[in-house]
Structure formats: C-alpha cells, structure tokens
Amino acid sequence: MLASASPARLNTLQHAGVEPTVVVSDVDEDAAVAEALERYGPLEPAQVALVLARAKAEAVAFGERVGDLVLGCDSVLEFDGQMHGKPADADEARARWRRMRGRHGVLHTGHWLVDQRPVERGGSQATLGATASTKVYFAKLTDEEIDAYVATGEPLRVAGAFTIDGLGGPFVTGLEGDHHNVVGISLPLLRELLIDIGVNWFDVVTVHQR
C-alpha cells in the first residue's frame, strides 16, 4: 500500500512490477515537522523528509488498520544549506531556478515502511525507515527557459521545483546516486527495508515481464 498521492512514485513502482493500492494520508505536514522539532530539536533536511514519510505511512497504517505493508515517502531539496519543498507560487519557482541554474543540490527522499500483516502471513508489526539522497546537477537555463518552464505549472507540483521524468528532464545535467530517488522513491532502498522485515523483493512484485 502506498501512502502517497504522487503519480511519479506510483508509476515508478508499477514499472518495477509492483501494483500498490494508493491511500493518501491527510497529514498536516507543518504540524508534523513542528512536533518533531519540539521533540528532537533542529533537524537536517534529510531528517525532515524522514519525519514526513513516517507521519504519512503511520497515519494510513494505524488510521485505516489496513493489515498490509504500508509505504510512505516524502522528498525535499537541500540547496545552499536550506530545505525546499514545493514552491508556494510561480514567483518563488522562478526565483529558485535562477539560484539553482548551473549549480547542484541534494534531493532527499524519506521512506517509511509499516508492516501490519498478520503474524500468520509473516507479519512483523515493524515500523522502520531510512532516507536516500541524490546529488542533482542543474543546467544553466536562460531567464526565458525558466519563465517558460514555470509557465507549464510543473515546478509548482513537485519538491525542488523540478522533475527528471517530465518536462524538467532537459534541465538536469547529471546525478550522483539513485536516479529513482529523484523521481520520488528509491527502489534499492525500498528493497533493503523489505529485507529488514523478512520480505524478498519478488514477494511484492505482481507483474512479471517476459
């Protein structure tokens, strides 16, 4: 079960042969981060991504009592020592791209897995997570390219104000790390989390290609 509304995450899983049920959480992200700050003190961007991923996964798993594996994810971009999610508006997206062009940032995606399967189905009742981080290099866009890209609306819908699997693909010149992670979900990290609770990758794959 995927606790995320992201079409890109769903698409990535489907292309890997996994067909999750999507149940979107109603987590108040600002409140979740504020609670974590009060409990743990200052958080790094990678930790914020993990806090939000956990909040989403546990809201669905414990709210719905789904009796299944539940995965929550959340992504943030770390740039110039600051954390960035989705831009608030077109002006913010344009300003961010003018700072990012020709430079690089780090895209952090938190992954949180909750195992609510019954014991007779091998369930562990575990709740665990980790963050994957990928360095992203951006092209030297002109002001005209930035204006045209922001006008498509895509940068307003995604963390970091860019994609690599959509209209923003031509503006990413290189990656260091897992490219799936930049789309929104790291398949290698998900595999490792599944192994930690005794689930093999092909136990969750339902579509087998020949």
C-alpha positions, 0 to 999 in steps of 0.5 A, a space after each residue: 500500500 502506498 501512502 502517497 498521492 504522487 503519480 511519479 512514485 506510483 508509476 515508478 513502482 508499477 514499472 518495477 512490477 509492483 501494483 500498490 493500492 494508493 491511500 493518501 494520508 491527510 497529514 498536516 505536514 507543518 504540524 508534523 515537522 513542528 512536533 518533531 522539532 519540539 521533540 528532537 530539536 533542529 533537524 537536517 533536511 534529510 531528517 525532515 523528509 524522514 519525519 514526513 514519510 513516517 507521519 504519512 505511512 503511520 497515519 494510513 497504517 494505524 488510521 485505516 488498520 489496513 493489515 498490509 505493508 504500508 509505504 510512505 515517502 516524502 522528498 525535499 531539496 537541500 540547496 545552499 544549506 536550506 530545505 525546499 519543498 514545493 514552491 508556494 507560487 510561480 514567483 518563488 519557482 522562478 526565483 529558485 531556478 535562477 539560484 539553482 541554474 548551473 549549480 547542484 543540490 541534494 534531493 532527499 527522499 524519506 521512506 517509511 515502511 509499516 508492516 501490519 500483516 498478520 503474524 500468520 502471513 509473516 507479519 512483523 508489526 515493524 515500523 522502520 525507515 531510512 532516507 536516500 539522497 541524490 546529488 542533482 546537477 542543474 543546467 544553466 537555463 536562460 531567464 526565458 527557459 525558466 519563465 517558460 518552464 514555470 509557465 507549464 505549472 510543473 515546478 509548482 507540483 513537485 519538491 525542488 521545483 523540478 522533475 527528471 521524468 517530465 518536462 524538467 528532464 532537459 534541465 538536469 545535467 547529471 546525478 550522483 546516486 539513485 536516479 529513482 530517488 529523484 523521481 520520488 522513491 528509491 527502489 534499492 532502498 525500498 528493497 533493503 527495508 523489505 529485507 529488514 522485515 523478512 520480505 524478498 523483493 519478488 514477494 511484492 512484485 505482481 507483474 512479471 515481464 517476459 
